[in-house]
Amino acid sequence: MRKSLLLIVFSFFLFSSCYSNKAPEPYDKRENLAIHETIARFDGVKYKKCMGRTTECPDKCGKSGEIASFTILEYTKFVKTGKYGAKQKQFHFQVSDFNKQPLDNVYPLPKTLKEGDKVILNWRHDYVTKNHSSYPIYPVTKITPASSNP
């Protein structure tokens, strides 16, 4: 009886020392894979509705909204710091949500921009690890009309 009680107590302490209900520590890491600096043609903004099949699609998943599209005409600078991040011929990014409200964390399009305008378009190709999930992001760092810059 004593041995079994001792075994139960020892097992409990062994199990409790290995198991923790504490959430894992948040871990954020951002690695730059490429820098793109280009002259591009603005192809316009089109509304895209998410076709995913989750319960949040299409209105709450964050993938529906207006998408700005550009055709890359030339690269003025390209730095590839990692294995990934090749030069692109097209670039697209989301500028609004499902309800056509501007996104907070996105570089704004110039108000005077019209379809066919040439722009200076710069972005980064970053690889983010956040809370043990990894994924690429493409933050825009500059959009200005090409004619306003020498």
C-alpha positions in Angstrom: 0.0 0.0 0.0 2.8 2.4 0.9 4.6 1.6 -2.3 1.6 2.2 -4.5 0.9 5.5 -2.6 4.5 6.6 -3.1 4.3 5.6 -6.8 1.1 7.6 -7.3 2.6 10.7 -5.6 5.8 10.4 -7.6 3.9 10.0 -10.8 1.8 13.0 -10.0 4.9 15.2 -9.5 6.6 13.8 -12.6 3.5 14.5 -14.7 3.0 18.0 -13.3 6.6 18.9 -13.9 6.3 17.9 -17.6 2.9 19.4 -18.2 2.1 23.1 -18.1 -1.1 24.8 -18.9 0.9 28.0 -19.5 0.6 29.4 -23.0 3.9 29.3 -25.0 5.9 32.5 -25.0 5.1 34.7 -27.9 7.9 34.6 -30.4 8.2 37.2 -33.1 10.9 37.1 -35.8 11.1 39.0 -39.1 13.6 38.2 -41.8 14.0 40.3 -44.9 14.4 38.1 -48.0 14.3 40.8 -50.7 13.9 44.5 -51.4 12.1 45.6 -54.6 12.4 49.2 -55.9 10.6 49.6 -59.2 8.9 51.8 -61.8 5.4 50.3 -62.4 2.2 51.0 -64.2 -0.9 51.3 -62.0 -3.5 48.8 -63.5 -6.4 49.8 -61.2 -8.3 48.6 -58.2 -10.7 45.7 -58.3 -12.9 44.2 -55.7 -12.1 40.5 -54.9 -14.4 38.3 -52.8 -12.8 35.5 -50.9 -13.9 32.1 -52.1 -12.6 30.2 -49.0 -14.8 27.8 -47.2 -14.3 28.8 -43.6 -17.0 30.1 -41.3 -15.5 33.6 -41.5 -15.4 33.7 -45.4 -16.0 35.9 -47.2 -16.8 38.9 -44.9 -14.7 38.3 -41.7 -11.6 36.4 -43.0 -9.7 39.5 -44.0 -9.1 38.2 -47.6 -12.0 40.0 -49.3 -11.7 43.6 -50.4 -10.2 46.0 -53.0 -6.9 44.9 -54.6 -4.5 47.4 -56.2 -2.7 45.9 -59.2 0.6 47.0 -60.8 2.6 45.9 -63.8 6.4 46.2 -63.2 8.0 48.1 -66.0 11.6 48.2 -64.7 13.6 47.6 -61.5 15.7 50.5 -60.2 17.1 48.4 -57.3 16.8 44.7 -56.3 18.4 43.2 -53.3 17.9 39.5 -52.6 19.2 38.6 -49.2 17.8 35.1 -48.9 16.9 32.0 -51.0 13.5 33.4 -51.9 12.3 36.8 -53.3 12.7 36.7 -57.1 12.0 39.7 -59.3 8.3 40.1 -60.2 6.4 41.1 -63.3 3.2 41.9 -61.4 2.5 43.1 -57.9 -0.9 43.2 -56.1 -1.9 44.2 -52.6 -5.1 44.6 -50.6 -6.1 48.2 -49.8 -9.5 47.8 -48.2 -11.6 45.2 -46.3 -14.9 43.4 -47.3 -16.9 46.6 -46.7 -14.5 48.7 -48.7 -13.0 50.4 -45.6 -9.3 51.3 -45.9 -7.0 48.9 -44.1 -5.0 50.5 -41.2 -1.6 48.8 -41.7 -1.3 49.4 -45.5 0.6 52.1 -47.4 -2.1 54.3 -48.9 -2.5 54.8 -52.6 -2.1 58.4 -53.8 -5.5 60.1 -54.2 -4.6 61.4 -57.7 -3.6 58.0 -59.0 -5.4 56.9 -62.2 -5.3 53.7 -64.2 -2.3 53.7 -66.5 -0.2 56.1 -64.4 3.5 55.3 -63.9 4.6 55.1 -60.2 7.6 54.4 -58.1 6.6 51.3 -56.3 8.8 49.8 -53.6 8.1 46.9 -51.3 9.9 44.3 -49.1 9.6 40.5 -49.1 9.7 39.5 -45.5 9.3 36.2 -43.8 7.6 36.5 -40.4 7.4 33.9 -37.6 4.8 34.9 -35.1 3.6 32.6 -32.3 5.1 29.6 -34.0 3.5 30.2 -37.4 5.6 31.3 -40.4 4.5 33.1 -43.5 5.6 35.7 -46.1 4.4 39.3 -46.1 5.0 42.0 -48.7 4.8 45.4 -47.1 4.7 48.4 -49.5 7.3 51.0 -48.5 6.6 53.6 -51.2 4.1 54.6 -53.9 4.5 57.9 -55.6 3.8 59.2 -59.1 6.9 58.6 -61.2 6.8 62.1 -62.8 7.1 63.9 -59.4 10.5 62.3 -58.7 13.7 63.0 -60.8 
